Amino acid sequence: MSNLTGFVKRLRDIMRNDAGINGDAQRIEQIAWMLFLKVYDAKEQDWAWDDDNYQSIIPEQCRWQNWAHDDKSGAAPTGDKLLDFVNNTLFPTLKNLPVNASTPIKKAIMQTTFADANNYMKDGVLMRQVINVIDDLDFSDYEESHAFGEIYETILKELQSAGSAGEFYTPRAVTDFMAQVIKPQIGETMADFACGTGGFLVSWLKELHKQVKTTEDEEACGNSVYGIEKKQFPYMLCITNLLLHGLDVPRVYHDNSLTKDVLDYTEADRFHVIMMNPPYGGAEKADVKNHFPDDLASSETADLFLSVIMYRLKRGGRAAVILPDGFLFGTDNAKVNIKKKLLREFDLHTIIRLPGSVFSPYTSITTNILFFDSTHSTEETWFYRLDMPAGYKHFSKTKPMKLEHFQPVLDWWNDRRELEEEGFPKAKKFTVQQLTEELGYNLDQCGYPHEEEEILAPLDLIHRYEEQRASLNAEIDRVLAEITAILEGAAQ
């Protein structure tokens, strides 16, 4: 296990000297494709052990053991020879592997994973050093393999400081909490339509695995998850993550969940459980809105994903979704219509308000977890504000959120009561009539009382202002329409 100590640091120190690597984002992407090939090679050895007729989709010369493994005989390629092989043989071969509809998923993922991957390194000697560090990992050793699964988490956390890639990492404390509360059952299917690095899928599997008692349960557990990821880099990280967690056939697809008409979904496209943290603050192509009914065609990505979730949740199914404050207080037409559909067709039973720094440093916009199911329409909704734990001013890279910080929510979850702190509601129940008729679909309740202390990054601040302006304009239009109707009635 000693070779796992400082694994990421050793790789970083070597790659820092390569002129082709520009910053953490490229460094992590470089490590990612090498790690994927190493992990996949270990899996192929397992598959070949179980099946004497197993045939790899990768040509022999491109299999990790035949070019990357260094047997210390001096035959392993290095320098310009290694660079030439990687750039002119390995990448073109893997990008163009013959894949069709009949190709098994565990083989097809090799081609889809490398479709848009890149090699950034320009020094073949340094590349050999990096490969040797990765090749020293022994995934046939259960202890070491399990330990590396934990180390992989540190690699994913590096995304938080790797530029725009940070949007793909949801803190593990959050995904574990949501999986714990959603209570997975053997035989259920779970989906994440913007799965990033696979955090929700892994948390679901870990929670579900506690119930596994038979080989049939094990098989059902492995077949229970489904993911879609639009961007190539997090897709690669997700596949690697699932392989490391023992999932031999990851049903994860490199695609965009928003480019199919939601009205075309059938029962076969629906799931028992959906857990996800949709991208927000981003923009899709204008024609994406054409895949949604006119009244739900929002310009906000998170809103569109919530509509997808509602159309793809089975009858009686459960959902746990992270959404920004803008959805709660937004009163523009699309947001109100989405909230109307949510309250009329689903039971939005709980909203957990999260502290602003949970997703720091990627964003300081305050987020919320919405828990709902499709058993019946909403009758009442509980709001609970999760405050910062004692001794924390805010979460950070060195002081991240931990699962234990959700303990107050877990204690309250099964023994719900209204709470007040310093004159402000911390937990409160609202009837659907209050939320719709009195509050005009404003779900921004039990918020953080000291907003003057909230300091947002410039882009977050602009996004917040844009949402508040849209909400205010919609409210003004509504009031003016009411006044006009009253005046026209009086004139008659």
PADREN-552882 format. One record per residue (C-alpha): residue in three letters; residue number from 1; y negated, x negated, z negated. Coordinates in pm, whole numbers, m for minus. Layout:
 resn resi      Y      X      Z
  Ala  NUM      Y      X      Z
...
% end
This chain:
 resn resi      Y      X      Z
  Met    1      0      0      0
  Ser    2   m228   m302    m36
  Asn    3   m317   m302    334
  Leu    4   m483     41    287
  Thr    5   m745   m101     52
  Gly    6  m1080   m124    230
  Phe    7   m923     m9    561
  Val    8  m1242    146    699
  Lys    9  m1458   m143    578
  Arg   10  m1235   m402    749
  Leu   11  m1256   m219   1079
  Arg   12  m1630   m177   1047
  Asp   13  m1682   m547    971
  Ile   14  m1488   m651   1281
  Met   15  m1654   m400   1514
  Arg   16  m2002   m484   1392
  Asn   17  m1976   m805   1598
  Asp   18  m1895   m626   1924
  Ala   19  m2193   m584   2157
  Gly   20  m2049   m266   2304
  Ile   21  m2056    m73   1978
  Asn   22  m2389     90   1905
  Gly   23  m2399    248   1559
  Asp   24  m2160    439   1335
  Ala   25  m2097    728   1574
  Gln   26  m1949    502   1843
  Arg   27  m1769    291   1584
  Ile   28  m1592    596   1441
  Glu   29  m1509    731   1787
  Gln   30  m1355    393   1875
  Ile   31  m1142    394   1561
  Ala   32  m1045    756   1629
  Trp   33   m871    709   1964
  Met   34   m684    402   1842
  Leu   35   m571    583   1528
  Phe   36   m461    881   1733
  Leu   37   m238    662   1951
  Lys   38    m89    490   1645
  Val   39    m18    821   1469
  Tyr   40    122    975   1789
  Asp   41    350    674   1836
  Ala   42    491    723   1485
  Lys   43    547   1092   1563
  Glu   44    725   1007   1888
  Gln   45    963    780   1700
  Asp   46   1045   1073   1468
  Trp   47   1093   1310   1761
  Ala   48   1321   1061   1939
  Trp   49   1525   1022   1619
  Asp   50   1578   1400   1602
  Asp   51   1638   1445   1976
  Asp   52   1844   1191   2169
  Asn   53   1708   1333   2494
  Tyr   54   1341   1309   2398
  Gln   55   1123   1185   2684
  Ser   56    767   1069   2619
  Ile   57    492   1201   2844
  Ile   58    334    854   2824
  Pro   59    451    591   3077
  Glu   60    634    306   2901
  Gln   61    365     42   2954
  Cys   62    104    268   2791
  Arg   63    300    353   2477
  Trp   64    146    197   2167
  Gln   65    454     m5   2078
  Asn   66    454   m171   2422
  Trp   67     94   m294   2439
  Ala   68    m73   m260   2098
  His   69    203   m375   1864
  Asp   70    185   m746   1794
  Asp   71    527   m896   1716
  Lys   72    357  m1232   1644
  Ser   73    535  m1398   1937
  Gly   74    208  m1455   2120
  Ala   75    294  m1201   2390
  Ala   76     55   m927   2271
  Pro   77   m241   m903   2514
  Thr   78   m584  m1005   2387
  Gly   79   m924  m1104   2526
  Asp   80  m1002  m1013   2888
  Lys   81   m638   m922   2958
  Leu   82   m642   m658   2683
  Leu   83   m980   m520   2793
  Asp   84   m866   m497   3154
  Phe   85   m551   m310   3051
  Val   86   m735    m63   2825
  Asn   87  m1014     11   3073
  Asn   88   m821      8   3401
  Thr   89   m469    116   3308
  Leu   90   m448    287   2966
  Phe   91   m747    522   2987
  Pro   92   m704    628   3355
  Thr   93   m333    691   3292
  Leu   94   m380    901   2976
  Lys   95   m671   1099   3123
  Asn   96   m459   1195   3424
  Leu   97   m120   1267   3270
  Pro   98     63   1548   3457
  Val   99     12   1857   3241
  Asn  100     68   2221   3332
  Ala  101    130   2553   3159
  Ser  102    493   2465   3091
  Thr  103    416   2131   2923
  Pro  104    501   2148   2549
  Ile  105    192   2145   2328
  Lys  106    293   1829   2146
  Lys  107    296   1645   2481
  Ala  108     m3   1818   2642
  Ile  109   m232   1716   2354
  Met  110   m215   1355   2474
  Gln  111   m393   1440   2800
  Thr  112   m643   1685   2648
  Thr  113   m726   1440   2369
  Phe  114   m812   1162   2612
  Ala  115   m985   1381   2873
  Asp  116  m1333   1271   2764
  Ala  117  m1254    976   2534
  Asn  118  m1429    642   2579
  Asn  119  m1367    276   2506
  Tyr  120  m1689    113   2387
  Met  121  m1567   m233   2289
  Lys  122  m1652   m525   2519
  Asp  123  m1485   m809   2330
  Gly  124  m1109   m815   2381
  Val  125  m1051  m1062   2097
  Leu  126  m1227   m834   1849
  Met  127  m1039   m537   1992
  Arg  128   m710   m715   1924
  Gln  129   m819   m770   1562
  Val  130   m902   m399   1520
  Ile  131   m572   m293   1679
  Asn  132   m375   m526   1451
  Val  133   m535   m374   1138
  Ile  134   m444    m24   1261
  Asp  135    m96   m131   1372
  Asp  136    m22   m264   1022
  Leu  137    m22     94    893
  Asp  138    334    206    825
  Phe  139    366    579    885
  Ser  140    742    564    840
  Asp  141    674    495    472
  Tyr  142    616    838    313
  Glu  143    394    699     35
  Glu  144    178    502    275
  Ser  145    160    789    523
  His  146     52   1029    248
  Ala  147   m203    779    115
  Phe  148   m348    734    462
  Gly  149   m387   1110    491
  Glu  150   m632   1079    202
  Ile  151   m800    776    359
  Tyr  152   m846    975    678
  Glu  153  m1065   1205    472
  Thr  154  m1302    912    411
  Ile  155  m1318    853    786
  Leu  156  m1409   1218    839
  Lys  157  m1674   1194    568
  Glu  158  m1831    908    761
  Leu  159  m1922   1172   1019
  Gln  160  m2183   1301    779
  Ser  161  m2390    992    845
  Ala  162  m2289    940   1207
  Gly  163  m2569   1124   1381
  Ser  164  m2499   1462   1539
  Ala  165  m2126   1426   1476
  Gly  166  m2193   1536   1117
  Glu  167  m2186   1900   1220
  Phe  168  m1807   1886   1241
  Tyr  169  m1735   1806    878
  Thr  170  m1721   2076    613
  Pro  171  m1675   1928    262
  Arg  172  m1314   1953    156
  Ala  173  m1413   2116   m172
  Val  174  m1552   2410     28
  Thr  175  m1251   2453    259
  Asp  176  m1007   2418    m33
  Phe  177  m1198   2678   m236
  Met  178  m1200   2925     53
  Ala  179   m827   2876    117
  Gln  180   m753   2923   m253
  Val  181   m945   3249   m269
  Ile  182   m808   3386     60
  Lys  183   m450   3348    m78
  Pro  184   m234   3258    228
  Gln  185    104   3426    264
  Ile  186    415   3305    450
  Gly  187    431   3483    784
  Glu  188     55   3515    827
  Thr  189   m144   3351   1105
  Met  190   m481   3186   1048
  Ala  191   m746   3084   1300
  Asp  192  m1065   2879   1318
  Phe  193  m1254   2923   1647
  Ala  194  m1479   2618   1598
  Cys  195  m1236   2404   1402
  Gly  196  m1412   2066   1420
  Thr  197  m1195   1804   1251
  Gly  198   m951   2068   1121
  Gly  199  m1061   2094    759
  Phe  200   m993   2468    728
  Leu  201   m657   2435    902
  Val  202   m548   2157    665
  Ser  203   m670   2342    355
  Trp  204   m480   2654    466
  Leu  205   m162   2452    524
  Lys  206   m189   2279    185
  Glu  207   m235   2611      6
  Leu  208     38   2787    207
  His  209    282   2500    156
  Lys  210    297   2582   m217
  Gln  211    501   2890   m121
  Val  212    751   2715    108
  Lys  213   1108   2751    m21
  Thr  214   1328   2747    291
  Thr  215   1337   2579    632
  Glu  216   1235   2917    778
  Asp  217    929   2914    552
  Glu  218    852   2558    666
  Glu  219    868   2662   1030
  Ala  220    650   2968    967
  Cys  221    400   2747    785
  Gly  222    379   2504   1078
  Asn  223    333   2788   1328
  Ser  224     67   2965   1123
  Val  225   m250   2785   1233
  Tyr  226   m455   2815   1551
  Gly  227   m774   2631   1637
  Ile  228  m1028   2592   1915
  Glu  229  m1281   2308   1936
  Lys  230  m1542   2277   2207
  Lys  231  m1631   1909   2170
  Gln  232  m1398   1625   2260
  Phe  233  m1452   1388   1968
  Pro  234  m1388   1633   1681
  Tyr  235  m1096   1774   1882
  Met  236   m935   1428   1880
  Leu  237  m1000   1391   1507
  Cys  238   m851   1735   1443
  Ile  239   m529   1664   1632
  Thr  240   m490   1334   1443
  Asn  241   m562   1510   1115
  Leu  242   m292   1771   1175
  Leu  243    m35   1514   1290
  Leu  244   m105   1314    973
  His  245    m44   1628    769
  Gly  246    300   1676    919
  Leu  247    221   1935   1186
  Asp  248    427   1831   1489
  Val  249    299   2104   1721
  Pro  250    m75   2153   1662
  Arg  251   m186   2476   1829
  Val  252   m539   2347   1874
  Tyr  253   m715   2381   2208
  His  254  m1010   2199   2363
  Asp  255  m1214   2501   2470
  Asn  256  m1521   2714   2396
  Ser  257  m1452   3033   2197
  Leu  258  m1770   3199   2320
  Thr  259  m1687   3202   2691
  Lys  260  m1446   3496   2696
  Asp  261  m1548   3863   2696
  Val  262  m1490   3989   2341
  Leu  263  m1394   4334   2472
  Asp  264  m1096   4179   2653
  Tyr  265   m917   4072   2333
  Thr  266   m587   4246   2269
  Glu  267   m368   4267   1960
  Ala  268   m195   3944   2068
  Asp  269   m531   3764   2033
  Arg  270   m583   3873   1671
  Phe  271   m501   3695   1344
  His  272   m421   3790    986
  Val  273   m680   3548    849
  Ile  274   m988   3376    993
  Met  275  m1163   3098    804
  Met  276  m1445   2900    958
  Asn  277  m1788   2745    942
  Pro  278  m1945   2841   1279
  Pro  279  m2201   2603   1431
  Tyr  280  m2552   2729   1365
  Gly  281  m2899   2635   1477
  Gly  282  m2757   2541   1817
  Ala  283  m2797   2707   2152
  Glu  284  m2541   2807   2412
  Lys  285  m2598   2857   2784
  Ala  286  m2782   3180   2861
  Asp  287  m2481   3337   3032
  Val  288  m2273   3310   2712
  Lys  289  m2446   3625   2585
  Asn  290  m2296   3813   2881
  His  291  m1957   3796   2706
  Phe  292  m2084   4023   2427
  Pro  293  m2198   4388   2418
  Asp  294  m2575   4409   2471
  Asp  295  m2645   4519   2113
  Leu  296  m2460   4214   1971
  Ala  297  m2592   3954   2219
  Ser  298  m2776   3728   1976
  Ser  299  m2933   3396   2074
  Glu  300  m2798   3240   1750
  Thr  301  m2459   3070   1781
  Ala  302  m2344   3169   1430
  Asp  303  m2411   3538   1505
  Leu  304  m2200   3522   1821
  Phe  305  m1912   3362   1632
  Leu  306  m1924   3636   1370
  Ser  307  m1885   3891   1649
  Val  308  m1586   3696   1785
  Ile  309  m1434   3701   1435
  Met  310  m1476   4077   1406
  Tyr  311  m1305   4132   1742
  Arg  312  m1018   3891   1664
  Leu  313   m926   3996   1308
  Lys  314   m610   4204   1274
  Arg  315   m621   4544   1107
  Gly  316   m586   4471    735
  Gly  317   m679   4106    796
  Arg  318   m904   3886    581
  Ala  319  m1193   3656    670
  Ala  320  m1398   3389    491
  Val  321  m1697   3267    691
  Ile  322  m1986   3031    616
  Leu  323  m2321   3154    750
  Pro  324  m2681   3034    702
  Asp  325  m2946   3231    513
  Gly  326  m3099   3335    845
  Phe  327  m2815   3578    901
  Leu  328  m2865   3740    561
  Phe  329  m3239   3806    588
  Gly  330  m3265   3839    968
  Thr  331  m3390   4178   1091
  Asp  332  m3406   4119   1465
  Asn  333  m3211   4378   1661
  Ala  334  m2898   4169   1730
  Lys  335  m2861   4056   1367
  Val  336  m2907   4409   1235
  Asn  337  m2653   4546   1482
  Ile  338  m2401   4277   1387
  Lys  339  m2453   4362   1019
  Lys  340  m2414   4732   1094
  Lys  341  m2080   4665   1265
  Leu  342  m1972   4441    977
  Leu  343  m2051   4702    711
  Arg  344  m1920   5004    905
  Glu  345  m1592   4856   1031
  Phe  346  m1512   4598    759
  Asp  347  m1521   4569    383
  Leu  348  m1781   4300    309
  His  349  m1683   4276    m55
  Thr  350  m1830   3939   m161
  Ile  351  m2107   3698    m67
  Ile  352  m2120   3360   m244
  Arg  353  m2461   3189   m226
  Leu  354  m2419   2809   m200
  Pro  355  m2664   2537   m313
  Gly  356  m2878   2390    m35
  Ser  357  m2738   2038    m52
  Val  358  m2369   2127     m2
  Phe  359  m2388   2009    361
  Ser  360  m2631   1724    301
  Pro  361  m2723   1506    480
  Tyr  362  m2637   1704    795
  Thr  363  m2849   2002    695
  Ser  364  m3035   2121    389
  Ile  365  m3045   2484    507
  Thr  366  m2891   2706    240
  Thr  367  m2558   2862    337
  Asn  368  m2332   3138    213
  Ile  369  m1965   3231    221
  Leu  370  m1897   3586    335
  Phe  371  m1560   3733    236
  Phe  372  m1455   4051    416
  Asp  373  m1144   4231    537
  Ser  374  m1061   4503    787
  Thr  375   m902   4750    545
  His  376  m1191   5000    538
  Ser  377  m1570   5019    567
  Thr  378  m1790   4859    303
  Glu  379  m1858   5064     m8
  Glu  380  m2011   4793   m227
  Thr  381  m2086   4421   m199
  Trp  382  m2093   4169   m479
  Phe  383  m2332   3873   m463
  Tyr  384  m2278   3559   m671
  Arg  385  m2512   3260   m679
  Leu  386  m2339   2927   m737
  Asp  387  m2586   2699   m913
  Met  388  m2583   2321   m920
  Pro  389  m2347   2182  m1184
  Ala  390  m2491   2023  m1498
  Gly  391  m2612   1671  m1437
  Tyr  392  m2666   1722  m1062
  Lys  393  m3007   1759   m901
  His  394  m2845   1778   m558
  Phe  395  m2522   1679   m384
  Ser  396  m2515   1359   m180
  Lys  397  m2279   1114    m12
  Thr  398  m2225    933   m342
  Lys  399  m2215   1255   m549
  Pro  400  m2040   1509   m321
  Met  401  m1939   1859   m413
  Lys  402  m1596   1879   m581
  Leu  403  m1350   2166   m605
  Glu  404  m1409   2181   m981
  His  405  m1770   2281   m911
  Phe  406  m1636   2615   m784
  Gln  407  m1473   2691  m1119
  Pro  408  m1755   2927  m1230
  Val  409  m1693   3135   m915
  Leu  410  m1317   3140   m974
  Asp  411  m1368   3247  m1337
  Trp  412  m1600   3527  m1225
  Trp  413  m1392   3631   m920
  Asn  414  m1121   3811  m1116
  Asp  415  m1349   3939  m1391
  Arg  416  m1659   4058  m1207
  Arg  417  m1970   4152  m1395
  Glu  418  m2340   4140  m1331
  Leu  419  m2511   3826  m1461
  Glu  420  m2873   3729  m1511
  Glu  421  m3027   3389  m1580
  Glu  422  m3391   3327  m1672
  Gly  423  m3482   3675  m1556
  Phe  424  m3321   3634  m1214
  Pro  425  m2995   3799  m1100
  Lys  426  m2709   3552  m1063
  Ala  427  m2435   3806   m988
  Lys  428  m2503   4163   m884
  Lys  429  m2329   4454   m711
  Phe  430  m2502   4659   m439
  Thr  431  m2379   4980   m284
  Val  432  m2374   5000     94
  Gln  433  m2647   5267     71
  Gln  434  m2872   5022   m114
  Leu  435  m2809   4747    140
  Thr  436  m2869   4969    443
  Glu  437  m3114   5243    344
  Glu  438  m3318   5076     70
  Leu  439  m3304   4712    180
  Gly  440  m3289   4762    559
  Tyr  441  m2980   4544    605
  Asn  442  m3138   4255    416
  Leu  443  m2840   4078    257
  Asp  444  m3058   3805    104
  Gln  445  m2982   3899   m258
  Cys  446  m2924   3689   m572
  Gly  447  m3093   3395   m402
  Tyr  448  m3221   3078   m561
  Pro  449  m3532   3160   m767
  His  450  m3718   2829   m731
  Glu  451  m3771   2811   m357
  Glu  452  m4078   2593   m401
  Glu  453  m3844   2308   m497
  Glu  454  m3649   2330   m171
  Ile  455  m3738   2046     65
  Leu  456  m3605   2086    418
  Ala  457  m3569   1826    692
  Pro  458  m3826   1880    974
  Leu  459  m3578   2033   1224
  Asp  460  m3428   2255    953
  Leu  461  m3777   2365    855
  Ile  462  m3862   2457   1216
  His  463  m3535   2651   1247
  Arg  464  m3608   2835    920
  Tyr  465  m3962   2924   1039
  Glu  466  m3827   3049   1374
  Glu  467  m3577   3278   1201
  Gln  468  m3836   3407    954
  Arg  469  m4084   3471   1236
  Ala  470  m3823   3663   1438
  Ser  471  m3734   3863   1128
  Leu  472  m4098   3940   1050
  Asn  473  m4173   4041   1411
  Ala  474  m3876   4278   1407
  Glu  475  m3996   4432   1080
  Ile  476  m4349   4478   1220
  Asp  477  m4208   4644   1533
  Arg  478  m4001   4879   1318
  Val  479  m4297   4981   1101
  Leu  480  m4524   5029   1405
  Ala  481  m4260   5248   1569
  Glu  482  m4242   5466   1256
  Ile  483  m4623   5496   1238
  Thr  484  m4641   5583   1610
  Ala  485  m4375   5852   1567
  Ile  486  m4568   6002   1271
  Leu  487  m4898   6003   1465
  Glu  488  m4738   6157   1773
  Gly  489  m4583   6426   1553
  Ala  490  m4919   6501   1391
  Ala  491  m5091   6522   1731
  Gln  492  m4850   6795   1839
% end
